[in-house]
């Protein structure tokens, strides 16, 4: 029990800054944190819909910051350690893969 609470506290401490970054991105305030986007020239940035890109990235990072805490809460609730971590980390990786594919196909975030 104490070990589970300690893991939950560690997950919260690690995920809290990530949650703050996600909220900043969602609010359109931290475009400089997006790797690749922040290194583009002004002309190249002008081709992108920054508001949509930041909102999407913010939503994904918020979910990614909440998932580990949710996994630890499920373990505290008594669900088996292996199955929670297996499902949780699979969801984590699948979300990252989906996010990368979604952002880089069909020019969704390009200005029209």
trRosetta pair geometry for C-beta under 8 A, 3 or more apart (Angstrom, degrees):
i j d omega theta_ij theta_ji phi_ij phi_ji
1 4 5.8 -54 -151 33 30 110
1 5 6.6 26 153 -15 64 105
2 5 5.7 -55 -149 38 34 110
2 6 6.3 37 151 -21 66 105
3 6 5.6 -53 -148 35 31 113
3 7 6.4 31 153 -18 64 104
4 7 5.7 -51 -147 36 32 110
4 8 6.4 35 152 -20 64 105
4 72 6.9 150 -173 -169 77 84
4 75 5.5 -159 -136 118 114 107
4 76 4.9 149 151 -88 131 75
5 8 5.5 -51 -148 36 33 114
5 9 6.4 35 152 -20 65 103
5 76 7.1 82 -73 -106 62 120
6 9 5.7 -53 -149 35 32 111
6 10 6.4 31 152 -18 65 105
7 10 5.7 -53 -146 38 33 111
7 11 6.2 35 154 -20 66 106
7 72 5.3 -166 115 -126 98 119
7 75 7.4 -16 83 78 138 148
8 11 5.7 -53 -146 37 30 112
8 12 6.3 32 154 -21 64 106
8 69 7.0 72 -152 -144 76 69
8 72 4.1 160 -94 146 74 135
8 73 6.8 90 -119 -66 121 59
8 76 6.3 13 -58 -48 139 131
9 12 5.7 -53 -148 35 31 112
9 13 6.4 29 155 -18 65 106
10 13 5.8 -55 -147 37 31 109
10 14 6.2 24 157 -13 66 110
11 14 5.9 -60 -144 43 28 106
11 15 5.7 13 163 -8 67 119
11 68 4.5 -156 -153 133 116 108
11 69 5.1 165 129 -85 120 60
11 71 7.6 -158 -129 62 160 94
11 72 4.9 -166 19 -20 155 146
12 15 6.1 -63 -132 46 23 101
12 16 6.0 39 164 -42 63 103
12 69 5.9 75 -82 -107 69 114
13 16 6.2 -39 -142 11 23 116
14 17 7.6 -67 180 30 31 97
14 18 7.4 17 140 -5 63 117
14 68 7.4 -35 82 93 116 155
15 18 5.2 -63 -155 45 50 116
15 19 5.9 56 148 -28 79 102
15 65 4.4 134 -171 -169 94 79
15 66 7.2 133 173 -73 140 26
15 68 5.6 -168 -66 60 133 116
15 69 5.6 -118 54 -39 161 106
16 19 5.5 -51 -148 32 32 114
16 20 6.6 34 154 -19 64 102
16 65 7.7 127 -73 -176 13 124
17 20 5.5 -51 -150 34 37 114
17 21 6.4 38 152 -19 67 103
18 21 5.7 -52 -149 36 33 112
18 22 6.4 38 150 -21 64 104
18 61 6.2 -142 174 176 87 97
18 64 6.8 -94 160 101 133 95
18 65 3.9 179 105 -99 108 114
19 22 5.5 -52 -149 35 32 115
19 23 6.5 32 153 -18 65 104
19 61 7.9 173 -105 134 29 88
19 62 6.3 65 -136 -128 67 65
19 65 4.1 -175 -66 130 72 154
19 66 7.2 86 -97 -57 110 74
20 23 5.8 -54 -149 36 31 111
20 24 6.4 33 152 -18 64 105
21 24 5.6 -53 -148 37 32 113
21 25 6.3 32 154 -18 66 105
21 30 6.5 -121 -154 103 69 164
21 33 6.2 -161 -158 168 111 165
21 61 6.0 -81 100 151 95 148
22 25 5.8 -54 -146 38 30 110
22 26 6.2 32 154 -21 65 107
22 58 5.0 116 -175 -162 61 62
22 59 7.5 136 -171 -56 106 7
22 60 7.7 -145 -129 75 110 46
22 61 3.5 -162 -94 99 98 100
22 62 3.7 164 149 -60 145 67
22 64 7.6 174 -79 49 136 89
22 65 5.7 -132 -10 1 140 133
23 26 5.6 -52 -144 37 31 114
23 27 6.3 24 156 -13 63 109
23 58 6.8 95 -99 -163 10 113
23 62 6.8 89 -59 -89 63 111
24 27 5.9 -63 -149 43 29 107
24 29 4.8 -90 -169 71 80 107
24 30 4.0 51 132 -13 117 130
24 33 7.5 79 98 7 125 147
24 58 7.3 -156 74 -113 42 114
25 28 7.6 46 179 -69 33 22
25 29 7.5 -105 -76 51 22 67
25 30 5.2 -70 -73 62 62 105
25 31 7.7 113 -127 -75 75 44
25 33 6.7 -98 -76 66 105 126
25 34 7.5 105 -123 -57 121 101
25 54 5.0 -152 -176 -170 73 81
25 55 7.6 177 138 -84 78 19
25 57 5.0 -89 167 98 142 100
25 58 3.4 -174 96 -77 92 89
25 61 6.2 77 38 32 143 138
26 54 7.1 179 -92 141 15 83
26 55 5.7 60 -143 -132 57 55
26 58 2.9 -173 -56 139 67 149
26 59 6.2 103 -100 -52 108 59
26 62 6.7 16 -43 -35 135 129
27 58 7.2 146 2 -120 51 162
28 31 7.4 1 -169 -45 55 98
28 50 7.3 88 -146 129 96 95
28 51 5.6 -13 -107 -122 127 71
28 54 5.0 110 -108 97 56 149
28 55 7.0 -12 -64 -57 85 79
30 33 4.5 9 152 4 105 121
30 34 8.0 126 121 -23 76 80
30 54 7.4 142 60 -145 62 118
31 34 5.9 -43 -166 15 53 112
31 37 6.1 -99 -180 124 89 129
31 38 6.7 153 134 -81 72 84
31 50 5.8 -17 -104 -163 144 115
31 53 7.9 65 -123 93 100 113
31 54 5.7 -71 -84 -83 84 123
32 38 4.6 81 -149 -116 50 127
33 38 7.1 121 11 -47 12 138
34 37 3.9 16 99 36 118 125
34 38 5.9 150 67 -26 65 91
34 53 7.3 32 -113 143 173 114
34 54 7.4 -116 -38 -97 137 73
34 57 6.1 -51 -97 -138 118 174
35 38 7.0 -48 -112 28 24 104
35 39 7.7 9 -170 -4 52 111
36 39 6.2 -63 -142 36 20 104
36 40 7.2 36 153 -40 56 96
37 40 6.0 -40 -160 2 36 116
37 45 7.1 86 -172 -111 77 94
37 48 7.1 -115 -131 89 104 170
37 50 7.9 124 -173 -120 133 86
37 53 6.9 150 -103 141 150 146
40 44 3.9 -123 -175 92 110 122
40 45 4.8 142 100 -57 122 80
40 48 7.7 90 73 1 171 133
41 44 4.7 93 53 9 77 102
41 45 7.0 -142 93 -5 38 88
42 45 5.6 -54 -143 38 32 112
42 46 6.4 42 154 -31 64 102
43 46 5.7 -49 -155 23 30 117
43 47 7.7 33 148 -23 57 98
44 47 6.0 -50 -167 20 41 113
44 48 7.7 26 145 -12 64 106
45 48 5.9 -65 -160 35 45 108
45 50 7.0 25 -179 -70 95 115
46 111 7.5 -52 152 11 56 146
47 110 6.0 -29 155 -145 86 86
47 111 6.0 -144 -173 26 37 101
48 53 5.9 5 167 -28 115 147
48 109 5.7 11 -156 135 89 96
48 110 6.3 -65 -107 -111 51 45
48 111 6.6 107 152 -22 2 88
49 52 4.3 24 115 26 117 114
49 53 6.2 147 87 -19 66 91
49 109 5.3 -136 50 -171 91 61
49 110 6.8 58 -7 117 92 9
49 111 5.2 138 -59 -77 81 68
50 53 5.7 -62 -144 41 30 112
50 54 6.0 25 162 -16 68 110
51 54 6.1 -59 -145 39 24 106
51 55 6.3 22 158 -18 62 110
52 55 5.8 -56 -144 38 29 110
52 56 6.2 27 159 -16 65 108
52 108 7.6 -136 138 140 134 86
52 109 5.4 -166 97 -125 111 81
53 56 6.1 -58 -148 38 26 108
53 57 6.2 21 157 -14 63 111
53 103 7.7 77 -136 -140 85 106
53 109 4.4 77 -76 -158 94 138
54 57 5.7 -57 -142 42 30 109
54 58 6.0 35 157 -23 65 108
55 58 5.7 -54 -146 36 27 114
55 59 6.5 30 156 -21 63 103
56 59 5.9 -53 -151 32 30 110
56 60 6.5 25 155 -14 64 107
56 102 7.8 -146 -178 118 136 122
56 103 7.1 158 119 -92 139 95
56 109 7.2 -108 24 -84 144 121
57 60 5.9 -58 -150 39 32 109
57 61 6.2 26 157 -15 67 110
57 103 7.9 51 -75 -97 86 136
58 61 5.9 -59 -143 40 28 106
58 62 6.2 32 157 -23 65 106
59 62 5.8 -56 -151 32 28 112
59 63 6.6 24 154 -14 63 105
60 63 5.9 -57 -153 37 32 108
60 64 6.2 29 152 -17 67 109
60 95 6.8 162 -153 163 93 106
60 99 4.8 83 -139 -111 153 136
61 64 5.4 -53 -141 41 35 113
61 65 6.2 35 156 -21 66 105
62 65 5.9 -58 -149 35 28 108
62 66 6.5 21 155 -16 63 110
63 66 5.9 -62 -147 38 32 107
63 67 6.4 46 156 -37 66 101
63 95 6.4 -139 111 -162 126 153
64 67 6.0 -37 -144 14 31 119
64 92 6.7 91 -134 -143 80 84
64 95 6.4 -172 -80 107 89 137
64 96 7.3 72 -102 -70 130 87
65 68 7.6 -56 -170 28 32 98
65 69 7.7 20 146 -3 60 113
66 69 5.8 -68 -160 45 45 111
66 70 5.9 48 148 -26 78 109
67 70 5.6 -59 -146 36 30 114
67 71 6.4 33 157 -23 66 102
67 88 6.1 146 172 -166 97 93
67 91 6.4 -164 -140 100 133 114
67 92 5.4 159 125 -85 156 94
67 95 7.6 -159 -54 16 152 153
68 71 5.5 -48 -149 31 35 114
68 72 6.6 32 155 -16 65 103
68 88 7.3 105 -102 165 44 131
68 92 7.6 45 -59 -89 78 138
69 72 5.8 -55 -151 38 34 109
69 73 6.4 35 150 -20 66 105
70 73 5.6 -53 -146 36 33 112
70 74 6.4 34 155 -19 65 103
70 88 7.1 177 90 -122 94 118
71 74 5.8 -55 -152 34 31 111
71 75 6.6 31 150 -18 64 104
71 84 5.4 132 -158 156 81 103
71 85 6.4 80 -172 -93 131 53
71 88 3.8 40 -93 -118 123 166
71 89 7.8 46 -98 -42 157 69
72 75 5.6 -51 -150 35 36 113
72 76 6.4 39 150 -19 65 103
73 76 5.5 -51 -149 36 35 114
73 77 6.4 38 150 -23 65 104
74 77 5.4 -52 -149 34 34 115
74 79 4.7 -26 162 34 92 134
74 84 4.7 173 102 -129 123 130
74 88 7.7 -174 39 -61 139 126
75 78 7.9 111 176 -23 30 10
75 79 6.2 -84 -93 62 36 83
75 81 5.8 50 -128 -104 113 66
75 84 5.3 -154 -66 69 82 164
75 85 8.0 34 -70 -46 122 85
79 83 6.6 -102 161 76 101 109
79 84 5.0 110 106 -60 119 116
80 83 4.5 64 78 18 108 106
80 84 6.6 177 84 -12 53 89
81 84 6.2 -67 -151 37 23 107
81 85 6.3 10 162 -8 63 113
82 85 6.1 -64 -145 43 25 103
82 86 5.9 26 159 -22 65 113
83 86 5.6 -53 -140 38 29 113
83 87 6.1 22 163 -11 65 109
84 87 6.2 -61 -146 43 24 102
84 88 5.7 20 159 -17 64 118
85 88 5.7 -57 -132 44 27 110
85 89 5.8 16 172 -9 67 112
86 89 6.7 -60 -138 41 17 97
86 90 6.2 18 159 -18 57 114
87 90 5.8 -60 -147 38 26 113
87 91 6.3 27 156 -19 64 107
88 91 5.8 -57 -152 36 28 110
88 92 6.3 32 150 -23 64 106
89 92 5.1 -45 -144 32 39 120
89 93 6.3 37 157 -16 67 102
90 93 6.1 -55 -147 39 30 106
90 94 6.1 28 155 -16 64 111
91 94 5.7 -58 -141 42 29 111
91 95 6.2 33 158 -23 65 106
92 95 6.0 -57 -152 32 24 110
92 96 6.8 21 152 -16 60 106
93 96 5.7 -55 -152 36 34 111
93 97 6.3 31 153 -16 67 106
94 97 5.7 -53 -144 39 33 110
94 98 6.1 34 156 -19 67 107
95 98 5.7 -54 -143 39 29 111
95 99 6.1 34 155 -24 64 107
96 99 5.6 -53 -147 34 29 114
96 100 6.5 27 156 -17 63 105
97 100 5.9 -57 -151 36 31 108
97 101 6.3 25 155 -13 66 109
98 101 5.9 -59 -146 42 30 108
98 102 5.9 30 158 -20 67 112
99 102 5.9 -55 -140 38 25 110
99 103 6.2 21 161 -17 62 111
100 103 6.1 -59 -144 38 25 107
100 104 6.2 -4 166 4 62 119
101 104 6.4 -80 -144 50 23 94
101 105 5.9 5 169 -11 67 122
102 105 6.6 -68 -134 37 20 100
102 108 7.0 -20 165 16 73 156
103 108 7.2 -106 -133 52 34 118
103 109 6.7 -2 -152 -6 73 133
105 108 7.3 37 82 -17 57 105
107 110 4.1 -23 178 9 100 128
